[in-house]
């Protein structure tokens, strides 16, 4: 029995690899985004603790401790600001990577659709050939008087 062979299988596989690579890039960027968001959350939580400690030191009139807490809070704010700026850049990179992924997916699906159409054409051709062969056998049988057993 004949087997279906898609002539553009190499193109399809290439486009599939490109799509998978783009998926990997988007996943890496998403991981970076989640890490940065976690850093920002941690800085915010630490800032709340630092401010609480600073309030208690102010009430106890511990000015040296207040200065240390203020310095620590300033470093946390700077760290959070750097993470926010980096996060904004990551969001833009994710948006661009998703657009490339979408295009790669469209290109792969176009070849995939072509493969499906070609397979359906091949299947119909196989069915037509089988029907023709069956008809030929029937005609031959009729020509021999139906005694082909």
C-alpha positions as CSV (number, residue, x, y, z in Angstrom):
1,X,0.0,0.0,0.0
2,X,1.2,3.5,-0.9
3,X,2.4,5.8,1.9
4,X,1.8,9.6,2.0
5,X,4.9,11.6,1.7
6,X,4.7,15.4,2.2
7,X,7.3,17.0,0.0
8,X,7.6,20.1,2.3
9,X,8.1,18.0,5.5
10,X,11.6,19.5,6.0
11,X,10.1,23.0,5.8
12,X,7.4,22.0,8.3
13,X,10.0,20.6,10.7
14,X,12.1,23.7,10.4
15,X,9.2,26.0,11.1
16,X,8.2,23.9,14.1
17,X,11.8,24.2,15.5
18,X,11.6,28.0,15.0
19,X,8.3,28.1,16.8
20,X,9.6,26.0,19.7
21,X,12.7,28.2,20.0
22,X,10.4,31.3,20.2
23,X,8.4,29.5,22.9
24,X,11.5,28.9,24.8
25,X,12.6,32.6,24.5
26,X,9.1,33.7,25.7
27,X,9.3,31.3,28.6
28,X,12.7,32.5,29.7
29,X,11.5,36.1,29.6
30,X,8.4,35.2,31.6
31,X,10.7,33.5,34.2
32,X,12.8,36.7,34.4
33,X,9.6,38.8,34.8
34,X,8.4,36.6,37.6
35,X,11.8,36.8,39.3
36,X,11.8,40.6,39.1
37,X,8.2,40.9,40.4
38,X,9.3,38.7,43.3
39,X,12.3,41.0,44.0
40,X,10.0,44.0,44.0
41,X,7.5,42.4,46.3
42,X,10.4,41.4,48.7
43,X,11.7,44.9,48.7
44,X,8.3,46.3,49.5
45,X,7.8,43.9,52.3
46,X,11.3,44.7,53.7
47,X,10.6,48.4,53.4
48,X,7.5,48.0,55.5
49,X,9.5,46.2,58.2
50,X,12.3,48.8,58.0
51,X,9.8,51.6,58.4
52,X,8.2,49.8,61.3
53,X,11.6,49.4,63.0
54,X,12.4,53.1,62.3
55,X,9.2,54.2,64.0
56,X,10.0,52.2,67.1
57,X,13.5,53.6,67.2
58,X,12.2,57.1,66.8
59,X,9.9,56.6,69.7
60,X,12.9,55.3,71.7
61,X,14.9,58.3,70.5
62,X,17.6,56.0,69.1
63,X,19.0,58.4,66.4
64,X,21.9,56.2,65.4
65,X,19.6,53.2,64.8
66,X,17.2,55.5,62.8
67,X,20.1,56.6,60.6
68,X,21.0,52.9,59.9
69,X,17.4,52.1,59.2
70,X,17.1,55.1,56.9
71,X,20.2,54.0,55.0
72,X,18.8,50.4,54.7
73,X,15.5,51.8,53.5
74,X,17.2,53.9,50.9
75,X,19.1,50.9,49.6
76,X,15.9,48.9,49.4
77,X,14.1,51.8,47.5
78,X,17.0,52.0,45.0
79,X,17.0,48.2,44.6
80,X,13.2,48.2,44.0
81,X,13.6,51.1,41.5
82,X,16.2,49.2,39.5
83,X,14.0,46.1,39.5
84,X,11.0,48.2,38.2
85,X,13.1,49.7,35.4
86,X,14.4,46.3,34.5
87,X,10.8,44.9,34.6
88,X,9.6,47.6,32.2
89,X,12.3,46.5,29.8
90,X,11.3,42.8,30.2
91,X,7.7,43.6,29.5
92,X,8.7,45.3,26.2
93,X,10.9,42.3,25.3
94,X,8.1,39.8,26.2
95,X,5.7,41.8,23.9
96,X,8.2,41.7,21.0
97,X,9.0,38.0,21.6
98,X,5.3,37.1,21.7
99,X,4.8,38.9,18.4
100,X,7.6,36.9,16.8
101,X,6.2,33.7,18.3
102,X,2.8,34.5,16.9
103,X,4.3,35.0,13.4
104,X,6.3,31.8,13.7
105,X,3.1,29.9,14.7
106,X,1.2,31.4,11.7
107,X,4.0,30.3,9.4
108,X,4.1,26.8,10.8
109,X,0.3,26.4,10.7
110,X,0.3,27.5,7.0
111,X,2.5,24.6,6.1
112,X,0.6,22.3,8.4
113,X,-2.6,23.3,6.6
114,X,-1.0,22.7,3.3
115,X,0.1,19.2,4.5
116,X,-3.5,18.4,5.5
117,X,-4.8,19.5,2.1
118,X,-2.2,17.4,0.3
119,X,-2.9,14.4,2.5
120,X,-6.6,14.7,1.7
121,X,-5.9,15.0,-2.0
122,X,-3.6,12.0,-1.8
123,X,-6.2,10.0,0.1
124,X,-8.9,10.8,-2.5
125,X,-6.5,9.9,-5.3
126,X,-5.8,6.5,-3.5
127,X,-9.5,5.9,-3.2
128,X,-10.0,6.8,-6.9
129,X,-7.2,4.4,-7.9
130,X,-8.7,1.6,-5.7
131,X,-12.1,2.1,-7.2
132,X,-10.6,2.0,-10.8
133,X,-8.7,-1.2,-9.9
134,X,-11.9,-2.7,-8.5
135,X,-13.8,-1.7,-11.7
136,X,-11.1,-3.2,-13.9
137,X,-11.3,-6.5,-12.0
138,X,-15.1,-6.5,-12.4
139,X,-14.7,-5.9,-16.1
140,X,-12.2,-8.7,-16.4
141,X,-14.5,-11.0,-14.6
142,X,-17.4,-10.1,-16.8
143,X,-15.2,-10.7,-19.9
144,X,-14.2,-14.2,-18.8
145,X,-17.7,-15.1,-18.0
146,X,-17.4,-14.6,-14.3
147,X,-15.3,-17.7,-13.8
148,X,-12.1,-16.3,-12.2
149,X,-12.1,-18.5,-9.1
